Amino acid sequence: MNIRIFAVAVAVLTASCTGAQPAAAPPPTTSSTAPPSPADLDLRAKKALAPAGAFDALGGRVERNYPGDDSEPGYEQEIVRTACGSHDLRVDSGTSVSRSRAWAGGVDLFERVHAMSDLPAAVLLTTVQRWSRLCTSYSPGGVSPLRTVVPDVSLVRPEGVDESYAYCEANNDPALVPWSCHAVLARGTLLATVTASGRSQDAALAQLTSVVPIFAESLAKG
């Protein structure tokens, strides 16, 4: 018998006797990423919030933190903005955690950062933008002195954010600072709302414009 034919016959016979089968392909693998936990989101909010000493050079000092103690967990599903004095805008998809800080002294500033599990911050920014254009005057709670809204004020989008928007409000309540200007900064699933107050719209907007890059730099760290 030809040696080559004999070798092939032996190999086939051996395989049939031992029941050897071709190796099965490994089962397909699926990968899934679990949504971030509230603790994960809280950590992002902490990193994204402007640090306490961010405005030391301007004479600013921290007036208040929310929550008051850094070791306390951030607030879940906090209000993003209140439009027309009565309509609360909240994160309505997934989970969100927020932290806030206010500065006084040489500045009059407030920031709130929202870290969200899946909702793009740009969606919320667009909603704030739309509300500011639709509601140009309102009375908070329906009883307070009238506030006037000035939408679409000039603000150069700072480096490190995807989108930004700004508007101002005249506070006709003598107990309040006359003007507040607000910036909304969006980066991925992080949203920062910043308020600067002053005796006039120009003063409030000038302060806001000068500090927005600092807030944007912190937001990029979240």
C-alpha positions in Angstrom: 0.0 0.0 0.0 1.1 3.5 -0.8 2.6 5.0 2.4 0.8 8.3 2.0 -2.6 6.6 1.5 -1.9 4.3 4.5 -1.2 7.4 6.8 -4.4 9.1 5.8 -6.4 6.0 6.4 -4.9 5.6 9.9 -5.7 9.2 10.7 -9.3 8.9 9.7 -9.7 5.6 11.5 -8.2 7.0 14.7 -10.4 10.1 14.7 -13.5 7.9 14.2 -12.6 5.6 17.0 -11.8 8.3 19.5 -14.8 10.4 18.7 -12.6 13.5 18.1 -14.6 16.5 16.8 -13.4 19.9 15.5 -13.0 22.4 18.3 -16.2 24.4 18.9 -16.1 28.1 18.3 -16.2 30.1 21.6 -19.6 31.6 22.4 -20.0 35.2 21.3 -19.2 37.7 24.1 -21.3 40.7 24.8 -20.1 43.7 26.7 -22.3 46.1 28.7 -21.4 49.1 30.8 -23.3 49.6 33.9 -24.7 53.1 34.4 -22.8 55.2 36.9 -23.9 55.0 40.5 -25.0 58.1 42.5 -21.6 57.9 44.2 -19.8 58.0 40.8 -21.9 61.0 39.7 -21.2 62.7 43.0 -17.5 62.3 42.5 -17.8 63.9 39.0 -19.8 66.8 40.4 -17.2 67.4 43.1 -14.4 67.5 40.4 -16.4 69.8 38.1 -17.4 72.3 40.7 -15.1 75.3 40.9 -12.8 75.0 43.9 -13.4 77.1 47.0 -10.3 79.2 46.4 -11.0 79.9 42.7 -11.6 83.6 43.3 -9.2 84.4 46.0 -7.3 86.8 43.7 -10.6 88.8 43.2 -11.3 89.0 46.9 -14.0 86.3 46.7 -14.6 83.9 49.6 -16.9 81.0 49.9 -20.2 82.0 51.5 -22.0 78.7 51.4 -21.7 75.1 50.1 -24.6 72.8 49.2 -24.4 70.3 50.8 -22.7 72.1 53.7 -20.2 69.5 54.4 -18.0 68.1 51.6 -18.3 64.6 53.1 -22.1 64.6 52.7 -23.5 63.1 49.5 -24.7 65.5 46.7 -28.3 66.1 46.0 -30.1 63.8 43.6 -32.5 65.1 40.9 -32.0 68.7 41.9 -33.7 71.5 40.1 -31.7 72.8 37.1 -33.6 76.2 36.7 -37.0 77.6 37.5 -38.5 79.3 34.5 -41.2 82.0 34.7 -41.1 81.8 38.5 -43.1 78.5 38.6 -41.8 75.9 36.2 -39.0 73.7 37.6 -36.7 72.1 35.0 -35.3 68.8 36.4 -33.3 66.0 34.9 -36.1 63.6 33.7 -33.9 60.8 32.3 -31.7 58.5 34.4 -30.0 59.8 37.6 -28.4 63.1 38.4 -26.4 64.4 41.4 -25.6 68.1 42.0 -23.4 70.2 44.1 -23.4 74.0 44.5 -21.2 76.8 45.9 -21.7 80.5 46.5 -19.0 83.2 46.7 -19.2 86.7 48.2 -16.9 89.5 49.1 -15.1 90.8 46.0 -17.5 88.8 43.8 -21.2 87.8 43.9 -21.3 84.3 42.3 -23.2 81.1 42.5 -22.6 77.8 40.7 -24.5 74.6 40.5 -23.1 71.5 38.8 -25.2 68.6 37.7 -23.6 65.2 36.8 -26.0 63.0 34.9 -26.0 59.3 34.1 -27.1 59.5 30.5 -28.8 62.8 29.6 -26.7 65.1 27.4 -26.3 68.4 29.1 -26.9 70.2 25.8 -30.5 69.0 26.0 -31.0 70.9 29.2 -29.2 74.0 27.9 -31.5 74.1 24.9 -34.5 74.0 27.2 -33.2 76.9 29.4 -32.5 78.8 26.2 -36.1 78.3 24.9 -37.6 79.2 28.3 -35.6 82.4 28.6 -36.9 83.5 25.2 -40.6 82.6 25.8 -40.8 84.1 29.3 -39.5 87.7 29.2 -41.2 88.8 32.4 -42.7 87.1 35.4 -43.4 87.4 39.1 -41.7 84.6 41.2 -44.5 82.6 42.8 -47.0 84.9 41.2 -46.8 87.4 44.0 -43.2 88.9 44.1 -42.3 92.0 42.2 -41.9 91.6 38.4 -38.6 90.3 37.0 -37.6 91.1 33.4 -35.6 88.6 31.4 -33.1 89.6 28.7 -32.4 86.5 26.6 -29.4 85.8 24.4 -26.8 88.1 25.9 -23.4 88.0 24.4 -21.1 85.4 25.8 -18.1 83.8 24.0 -18.2 80.0 24.4 -15.3 79.2 26.8 -12.7 76.6 26.0 -13.5 73.1 27.4 -17.3 73.1 27.0 -19.5 71.8 24.2 -22.1 74.6 24.3 -22.9 77.7 26.3 -25.7 80.2 26.7 -26.3 83.3 28.7 -29.2 85.6 29.7 -29.8 88.3 32.3 -32.7 89.2 34.7 -33.7 92.5 36.2 -34.8 92.0 39.8 -37.3 94.7 40.7 -37.5 93.6 44.3 -35.6 96.2 46.4 -34.4 93.5 48.7 -32.4 91.8 45.9 -29.4 92.8 43.9 -30.9 94.7 40.9 -29.4 92.5 38.2 -28.4 88.8 37.7 -26.8 87.3 34.6 -26.7 83.6 34.1 -24.5 81.3 32.1 -25.3 77.7 31.2 -22.3 75.5 30.3 -22.7 72.0 28.8 -20.0 69.4 28.5 -21.0 65.8 27.8 -23.3 64.8 30.7 -22.1 67.6 32.9 -24.1 70.9 33.2 -23.0 74.0 35.1 -25.3 76.9 35.8 -23.5 80.1 36.9 -25.0 83.3 38.3 -23.3 86.7 38.7 -25.1 89.6 40.3 -24.4 93.3 40.1 -25.9 96.8 40.4 -26.5 97.0 36.6 -26.8 94.6 33.7 -23.4 95.7 32.4 -21.8 95.1 35.8 -23.4 91.7 36.2 -22.5 90.6 32.7 -19.0 91.9 32.9 -18.4 89.9 36.1 -20.0 86.8 34.5 -17.8 87.1 31.4 -14.6 87.4 33.4 -15.2 84.3 35.5 -16.9 81.9 33.0 -13.5 80.6 31.8 -12.7 79.6 35.4 -15.9 77.6 35.7 -15.4 76.0 32.3 -11.9 74.9 33.3 -13.3 73.2 36.4 -16.2 71.6 34.4 -13.7 70.0 32.1 -12.2 68.1 35.0 -15.4 66.3 35.9 
